[in-house]
Amino acid sequence: MELPQTVEWALHCCWLLALLPEDAALPTRRLAEYHGIPEAYLAKLLKTLTRDGLLAASPGPRGGYRLARPAEQITVLDVVRAVEGQHQMFRCAEIRQRGPVPLPSAQCRRPCGIASVMHQAERAWRDALAARTVAELVTEAGTGSHARAARWLGEVTGRRPGTARPSAGRGSPRTDAKTAPPKVSGSDRDRVRAR
């Protein structure tokens, strides 16, 4: 199984946007610049992520993209599904009903062992992706990655480096006081550095 490169781009963009100060946004040009990826392709991807409710877009000279909801509420699976769709990876073609000695359909009411194991593996893969959030990706990033991103975001947004934290998705209809994310404190960053 091979996922398209756009899945990686989408995850990296969500990771960076999770570090934005609460009221900031990044234009497509800046996101493409940071990741060294083509702006035209990224623009299409960002529109897809916006359509699926993962990003929010704001127009105007200070506009751009930000997370539409708290990073704690966006799973890796959410991002993969937005990019790839929700189709199953394995599709059983009932090959056991073909060839010179096909099984009759009456004997094929239950999935074969091959289909069962493939579906079980896909469920395990999806469960693993659903168990990880963008906020966890931010928290677990190496010190170098986090510091580099914070420094760059400070330059781009005019904010002092180190003030970035997971986005609360301000203005999103899905955000309320009960779901507001915790701030990434200095002690959280120190814990990441210690790893």
C-alpha positions in Angstrom: 0.0 0.0 0.0 1.4 3.4 -0.9 -0.3 6.7 0.0 0.1 9.7 -2.3 2.6 12.4 -1.3 -0.3 14.7 -0.8 -1.1 12.9 2.5 2.3 13.8 3.8 1.9 17.4 2.6 -1.5 17.6 4.3 -0.2 16.3 7.6 2.8 18.6 7.6 0.6 21.6 6.8 -1.8 20.7 9.7 1.2 20.3 12.0 2.5 23.7 11.2 -0.9 25.4 11.4 -1.3 23.9 14.9 1.6 26.0 16.0 0.1 29.3 14.7 -0.9 31.9 17.3 -4.6 31.8 17.8 -5.6 34.7 15.6 -3.1 34.2 12.8 -3.4 32.5 9.4 -0.9 31.4 6.8 -1.4 32.0 3.0 -0.8 29.1 0.6 2.4 30.8 -0.6 3.9 30.7 2.9 2.9 27.1 3.5 4.4 26.0 0.2 7.5 28.0 0.9 8.0 26.5 4.3 7.6 22.9 3.0 9.4 23.5 -0.3 6.4 22.1 -2.3 4.6 23.4 -5.4 2.1 26.2 -4.5 -0.4 25.2 -7.3 -0.7 21.7 -6.0 -0.8 22.7 -2.4 -3.6 25.2 -3.1 -5.9 22.4 -4.3 -5.0 20.3 -1.3 -5.8 23.1 1.1 -9.1 23.6 -0.5 -9.9 19.9 0.0 -8.9 20.2 3.7 -11.1 23.2 4.0 -14.1 21.5 2.4 -13.7 18.6 4.8 -13.8 21.0 7.8 -10.2 20.5 8.9 -9.0 24.0 7.9 -10.6 27.4 7.8 -9.8 30.0 5.2 -9.9 33.7 5.7 -9.8 36.1 2.8 -7.8 39.4 2.6 -4.3 40.6 2.7 -3.8 39.1 6.2 -5.8 36.0 5.4 -4.8 32.4 4.8 -5.4 29.1 6.4 -5.6 28.0 10.0 -7.0 24.9 11.7 -10.8 24.9 11.8 -10.9 23.2 15.2 -8.5 22.4 17.9 -5.5 20.2 17.0 -6.7 17.7 19.7 -9.9 17.2 17.7 -8.2 16.4 14.3 -6.9 12.9 13.9 -4.3 11.6 11.5 -7.2 9.5 10.0 -9.3 12.7 9.5 -6.5 14.1 7.3 -5.9 10.8 5.4 -9.7 10.5 4.7 -9.9 14.1 3.5 -7.1 13.5 1.0 -7.8 9.9 0.0 -11.6 9.6 0.6 -13.3 6.9 2.6 -13.1 4.0 0.3 -11.7 0.6 1.4 -8.2 -0.2 0.4 -8.9 -3.9 -0.2 -11.8 -4.9 -2.4 -12.6 -8.6 -2.6 -13.2 -9.6 -6.2 -14.6 -13.1 -5.2 -11.8 -14.7 -7.2 -12.7 -18.0 -5.5 -15.8 -18.1 -7.8 -13.7 -18.0 -10.9 -11.5 -20.3 -12.9 -11.9 -24.0 -13.8 -13.3 -25.0 -10.3 -15.3 -22.1 -9.1 -17.1 -22.3 -5.8 -20.9 -21.8 -6.1 -22.1 -18.5 -4.7 -24.1 -20.3 -2.1 -20.8 -21.4 -0.5 -19.4 -17.9 -0.6 -21.9 -16.1 1.7 -19.1 -15.5 4.2 -15.9 -13.7 3.4 -13.0 -15.9 2.6 -10.0 -15.9 4.9 -8.0 -13.7 2.7 -10.7 -11.0 2.6 -11.1 -11.3 6.4 -7.4 -10.8 7.2 -7.1 -7.9 4.8 -10.2 -6.1 6.3 -8.9 -6.8 9.8 -5.5 -5.3 8.9 -7.2 -2.2 7.4 -9.3 -1.7 10.5 -6.2 -1.9 12.7 -4.4 0.6 10.4 -7.4 3.0 10.5 -7.7 2.6 14.3 -4.0 3.4 14.8 -4.4 6.6 12.7 -7.7 7.5 14.5 -5.9 7.2 17.8 -3.3 9.9 17.0 -4.1 13.6 16.8 -2.4 16.6 15.2 -1.8 17.9 18.7 0.1 14.8 19.6 2.2 15.2 16.5 3.1 18.7 17.6 3.9 17.6 21.2 6.1 14.7 20.0 8.0 16.6 17.4 11.7 16.9 18.0 13.0 20.0 19.6 14.7 21.0 16.3 11.5 20.8 14.3 9.4 22.7 16.8 12.0 25.4 17.4 12.6 25.9 13.6 8.9 26.2 13.0 8.3 28.6 15.9 11.2 30.8 14.8 9.9 30.9 11.2 6.3 31.5 12.3 7.5 34.3 14.5 9.2 36.0 11.5 6.2 35.5 9.2 3.4 36.5 11.7 5.4 39.2 13.5 5.1 37.4 16.8 7.9 36.5 19.1 9.1 32.9 18.6 7.8 30.5 21.2 4.4 32.0 21.4 2.9 29.5 19.0 0.6 26.8 20.4 -2.0 24.4 19.0 -4.7 26.4 17.4 -8.1 26.8 19.2 -9.7 27.2 15.8 -11.2 30.5 16.9 -14.3 31.3 14.9 -15.0 27.7 14.1 -18.6 26.6 14.9 -17.2 23.4 16.3 -15.1 25.1 19.0 -16.5 25.9 22.4 -15.1 26.5 25.9 -15.4 22.9 26.8 -13.3 21.7 23.8 -10.6 24.5 23.8 -7.2 22.8 23.7 -4.6 23.2 26.4 -1.8 25.5 25.6 1.6 23.9 24.9 3.4 25.2 27.9 7.1 25.6 28.4 7.1 22.4 30.5 5.6 20.5 27.6 8.3 21.7 25.3 10.9 20.8 27.9 9.5 17.3 28.1 9.8 17.0 24.3 13.4 18.2 24.5 14.2 15.6 27.1 13.2 12.8 24.7 
